[in-house]
Amino acid sequence: MKRIEVEGANEMGELADSLRHMQSELVRTVGDVRNGANAIYSGASEIAMGNNDLSSRTEQQAASLEETAASMEQLTATVKQNAENARQASNLALSASETAQKGGKVVDNVVQTMRDIAGSSQKIADIISVIDGIAFQTNILALNAAVEAARAGEQVADSPSWQVKYVTWPSAVPRLPVRSRA
């Protein structure tokens, strides 16, 4: 930049001096404005870098939030599945309990049936004992009848009517097994 060079003590000199002063003030002001513009540019660059960094971190946080949301959805699904599994396990346990109760009733019925069978077996044994007693007494009566017939003599034993009765009577009555008395 070129300085204004005018010399003199008159009005033109004063005007030139004022112009020089104004020129130097304008140069200084333009320099200050330039420095301010450079500072603003530098600050704007730093702000832009900060904004880029903030944008990058915000994107990372958004991605992290998306991952967290996806994880929460998976966790929610897992919790729902666990709740469903627990409900099914509860239903199975209830079913098993009902089955066990039914099984207990069946066992009770079997035990009662076995008691009834034991009671019936005892009654049957008592009936068989009575039949054995009757058979024993019948055998004794038959033995006594045979002894009496032997005493009656040969002529009665040779009689045809006695032989028919004696021979046909035992075959008409079914024979029961006779228990020996101890």
GIMO-V332760 format. One record per helix or strand. SS is the DSSP state (A for helix, B for strand). FROM is the first residue (numbers start at 1). LEN is the number of residues. If there is no record, write none. Layout:
ss->SS from->FROM len->LEN
ss->SS from->FROM len->LEN
//
This chain:
ss->A from->11 len->142
ss->A from->154 len->4
ss->A from->160 len->13
//
